[in-house]
Amino acid sequence: MKVLDSPVLESVRPFISDNTEQLYQSLNEHQTFYMFDNMILTKLRKQISNLPLLLQAFHQSPVFLIPDVVLEESVRNIPAKERYNDYYFELFKQLSAKKQLYIISMETIYQLLEKGMTKKQYIFDVMKQLALEAFRVNRDIINNLERCELSSFSDLPKLRQIILHNGNNAGERFICFFALLLVHQYYGPAYICSDDGKGVYTMYNTFVNNGSLFRILGVDNFLMLKEQYILLSYDCILQLSIKNTGLSSKEIYAFVQSSGRNESRKVLYSLDGQSFHTEIKNANFAKWIEEGKIEIFF
């Protein structure tokens, strides 16, 4: 059963599309897209009163993509229909009023690739090659991928199961994999919306000197790749929200204080050109953003 058919999602189903043709048209029109993990969706849900301001961060595109695995995770976390409705209804309602929400799956990605690649085997080859490069540090996944034969649409569940692995950080793996495949098809920039250091940033670091990945994606080096594959942590979202609005000093401080950001999270940033990986208290976070001193990487 497709996750969108789950009875738990009945109330939010009207707000999320699984129409591949519409998604294809949207991607061709806008190119840029945002991909979300469960952690960021939860943060947005908890900040529903600040949502109009937070949405100012997503000014590059109206296309919001949620992998089916991420939605499945949300259902596992809240399996009761009434509770799910109470928790997520208002978020998806407000998001869909401003943005185009799509759920994407392995099958969706295949159908999108099919529109731009002439031979089916080319599609399976690039999916396998990108998976081998994206997950190169996970030997269990790599070993299973190397043994996996992909030659027909019916093989896609096998690939999905291999990437799911033991379930840990599965949503983040699919976000990265799907984003790379779309970048391969000349869509992008892809904005990866996540706070997950292990699942997203660690994988991103493996891309830095990966010449095989660059060749598959048709880029010369990591500098070109990072222009098309951009990490967007919650702190980045807050900074962009402030940057794209005309908040006063007092309003910036109040927004940061009410934002629910984790002051104990170590942030990758530069301050006056010097790099740091430290915690940032809300008062400094607001002050440095207002003064234009800080650039947040993750």
Secondary structure, DSSP 8 states (H G I E B T S, - for coil): --GGG-GGGTTTGGG-B--HHHHHHHHHHH--EEEE-HHHHHHHHHTGGGHHHHGGG-TT-SEEEEEHHHHHHHHHHS--HHHHHHHHHHHHHHHHHHSEEEEE-HHHHHHHHHTT-S-HHHHHHHHHHHHHHHTTT-HHHHHHHHH----SGGGHHHHHHHHHTTSTTHHHHHHHHHHHHHHHTT---EEEE---IIIIIHHHHHTTT-HHHHHHHT-SSHHHHHHHEEEE-HHHHHHHHHHTS---HHHHHHHHHHS---TTS-EEEEETTEEEEE---HHHHHHHHHHT-EEE--
